[in-house]
Amino acid sequence: MATFKALSRGSRLVLVAGPPLLVSLFFTWQDVEIDYGPSGIALVALDGWDAWGLLLALLVIALVTIVVLRGLTEVEMSEDVPWARITLGLGVAVVATAGAKNLLDDGSSWASYGFVALAGVVALGTYLDWRAARSERRMASAQRRRGLSSVV
């Protein structure tokens, strides 16, 4: 628990909202009406596992894996790779995929809008981490510039 609290706010948002978003694909995302003519109309509940749902699941798994490896393990990850930018891109892709799935599915259920909001929380977490990393880079470059000007 102490290591979780040591994470940044953005990483905690991703780790709190990401797994439930993945599990949400097993719940009802669509309510499709099927007309049987004189026999009546049936309402069929469909889960989130279609092509969009599979893409969403892969994006969430990749994002949560990167956040866990960076924040909760001792795995050495390359400093040359812009991880904050990669996670931001994955977060934006997650919310865009969830939104596209919801808009393109016929008969989106009320719960699917909540799942899109959950994807928005994931994207917000990646944005907060990206913004923090960006400000740290700016401060470090400003300190380097100040150090160079003081030498001259």
Secondary structure, 3 states (H helix, E strand, C coil): CHHHHHCCHHHHHHHHHHHHHHHHCCCEEEEEEEECHHHCEEEEEEECCCHHHHHHHHHHHHHHHHHHHHHCCCCCCCCCCCHHHHHHHHHHHHHHHHHHHHHHCCCECHHHHHHHHHHHHHHHHHHHHHHHHHHHHHHHHHHHHHHHHHHC
